Every structure is written in structure tokens, then in C-alpha cells.
């Protein structure tokens, strides 16, 4: 959650225009301040096979992202959601070891993940 918070604070406002964020409920205030579209999960409700997890999966698939950015630690249920998103480009930071869930790994060269993504997308 800490790395996601740092990332969200660093991204320019224009980046949030066409983004759906799937985030822990503790990030609700920060994401609302950015006026971003989001769906939230909690630690108690979001486990593989549960109703809330299935709803998250459905909402992500309906959004049909072209790019998925995974900021968390490797955690199989959330990696599964990244893969099930259908995004052709699923980006992580130093995530070479979790292919095929994520298929592009960026390696910071002293810059933050937000700076890497901004550079990658030209923000």
C-alpha cells in the first residue's frame, strides 16, 4: 500500500483520466482526491473464489484495459486479476520472476516507479 500511495501521489493528474484503479480500501481518500475511477478491496473480503473477488474480476474484465500496472508485492490472487484483466501489457517493477502474470518488467535506474511509467507513457 505504501508503494502504491507514493506512486499515486507522484503521477500527474492527466494520467488518471482513463485509468481504473484496483486498490486497497485504505487508499480511498488519496484516490478520491485524484478524481480517479477505482474499485476497492479489503483484506477480509478479497480472497480468491469469494463473491467480492469475483466481482472485482468481472469489473476489471468489463473495463478491458490495454495496460495493467501492478505495484504491489507478488500476491497470487492479485497477480491472477492482472492476468485476467486481458491487458496485452501487464507491467511490474522488477517482476521478471512472475511471468506470465506480468509480461513487462521495468527496473528503476534510480528513479521512482512513477517516473518510469511517466517516462514510458510520455507524461
C-alpha positions in Angstrom: 0.0 0.0 0.0 2.9 2.3 0.7 4.4 2.0 -2.7 1.0 2.4 -4.4 0.5 5.6 -2.3 3.8 7.0 -3.3 3.2 6.2 -6.9 -0.3 7.7 -7.0 0.9 11.0 -5.4 3.7 11.3 -8.0 1.6 10.7 -11.1 0.4 13.8 -13.0 -3.4 14.5 -12.9 -3.7 13.8 -16.6 -2.7 10.2 -16.1 -5.9 9.5 -14.1 -8.3 10.4 -16.9 -8.6 6.9 -18.5 -7.5 4.8 -15.6 -9.3 2.2 -13.4 -7.5 1.7 -10.2 -8.0 -1.5 -8.2 -6.7 -0.6 -4.7 -6.9 -1.4 -1.1 -9.7 0.4 0.7 -7.1 2.3 2.8 -6.2 4.3 -0.4 -9.8 5.6 -0.9 -9.1 9.2 0.3 -6.0 9.6 -1.9 -7.6 8.1 -5.0 -10.8 10.3 -4.5 -8.6 13.4 -4.2 -7.1 12.5 -7.6 -10.7 12.1 -9.0 -9.7 8.7 -10.4 -12.1 5.8 -11.1 -11.5 3.0 -8.7 -12.7 -0.3 -7.3 -11.6 -1.2 -3.8 -10.8 -4.4 -1.9 -10.2 -5.2 1.7 -8.1 -7.8 3.3 -11.1 -9.6 4.8 -13.2 -9.7 1.6 -10.8 -10.2 -1.3 -9.8 -13.8 -1.3 -9.8 -16.0 -4.4 -13.2 -17.5 -5.1 -15.2 -15.2 -2.8 -18.1 -13.1 -4.1 -16.2 -9.8 -3.7 -13.2 -11.3 -5.5 -15.4 -12.5 -8.4 -17.0 -9.0 -8.6 -13.5 -7.4 -8.8 -12.6 -9.8 -11.6 -15.7 -9.0 -13.5 -15.4 -5.2 -13.2 -11.7 -5.4 -14.3 -12.6 -7.5 -17.3 -15.5 -5.2 -18.3 -13.2 -2.2 -18.1 -11.0 -4.1 -20.7 -7.7 -2.3 -20.0 -4.9 -2.2 -22.6 -2.3 -1.7 -19.9 -2.2 -3.0 -16.4 0.3 -1.6 -13.9 1.0 -3.9 -10.8 2.5 -2.0 -7.9 2.2 -4.5 -5.0 4.3 -7.3 -3.7 3.8 -10.6 -5.5 0.5 -12.0 -4.2 -1.1 -14.7 -6.3 -4.8 -13.6 -6.1 -3.9 -10.0 -7.3 -1.5 -11.3 -9.9 -4.3 -13.5 -11.2 -6.5 -10.4 -11.5 -3.8 -8.7 -13.5 -3.6 -11.6 -15.9 -7.4 -11.9 -16.1 -7.6 -8.2 -17.0 -6.9 -9.2 -20.5 -4.4 -6.3 -20.9 -1.8 -7.1 -23.5 0.8 -5.1 -21.5 1.0 -6.0 -17.8 3.8 -4.0 -16.2 5.5 -4.6 -12.9 8.7 -3.2 -11.2 11.5 -5.8 -11.0 9.0 -8.6 -11.7 10.9 -10.9 -14.1 10.2 -13.9 -11.9 6.4 -13.6 -12.1 5.8 -14.0 -15.8 3.2 -14.8 -17.3 1.1 -12.9 -14.8 3.1 -9.7 -15.7 4.8 -9.6 -19.0 6.9 -6.4 -18.8 9.3 -5.6 -16.0 10.7 -2.1 -15.5 13.8 -1.7 -13.5 14.3 1.6 -11.7 17.6 3.3 -12.6 17.5 5.5 -9.5 14.1 6.9 -10.4 10.8 6.1 -8.9 8.2 3.7 -10.4 6.0 6.8 -11.1 8.9 8.4 -13.0 9.4 5.2 -15.0 5.8 5.0 -16.0 5.6 8.7 -16.8 8.7 8.3 -19.0 7.3 5.2 -20.6 4.0 6.9 -21.5 5.3 10.4 -22.1 3.7 12.3 -19.2 
